[in-house]
Amino acid sequence: MGQGSIDISFERLGNTGFSFAEEIVRENMAVYYQQHELGFNRQQFRQFLSEYESYILKTGNNEIGIICLSFEADVAYIRDIQLLPEYQSKGIGSWVIKQFETTLLRRNYRALRLRVFASNPAYQLYQRLGFAEKRNDGATIGMEKILSAPRDQ
C-alpha cells in the first residue's frame, strides 16, 4: 500500500509496538492533555490498545504512526490515529482513513465515528474528509461519517 511516493503498510500491533504507540501519543497529545488537565495512565493505555483493533503504520521498517479502531453493531470508531510530526500534513492521515473506510464498507459498517479535541487542527482534516459534527461539549467534538446510504432508502 502506498500514498504518493511513500510506501505505507499496516502491521497489527503486538507486544513490541506498545512502546512506540505510547511514545507517539504522549508526544503528540501532550499539549491537549495539559490544556484539559488530563493525565496519562500507561496501564490504561496498554489495556486500551489491546482491546481495540490497533495497527502500527510503517514505511519500510520505520514506524510512523498508529491507528486504533473499535466496533459496535454497524458502526466503527477511530479511537486514536497518530503520525510522527515529520509525516503530518503530507496527506498520509487522509490516505490511511480512506483505506480503512474502504475496508469498513466491505465489512458492512455503515458509519465511522471519532472524537477530537476542539482545539486540534485535525478537526479541519476530518471535516474535509466528510465527517460531520454530532456532539460538542466545548472540549471535544464527536464526529461521524456515513459510509453508505441506509438500505431502507
Secondary structure, DSSP 8 states (H G I E B T S, - for coil): -EETTEE-EEEE--GGGHHHHHHHHHHHHHHHHHHTT----HHHHHHHHHHSEEEEEEETTEEEEEEEEEEETTEEEEEEEEE-GGGTTSSHHHHHHHHHHHHHHHTT--EEEEEEETT-THHHHHHHTT-EEEEE-SSEEEEEEE-S--TT-
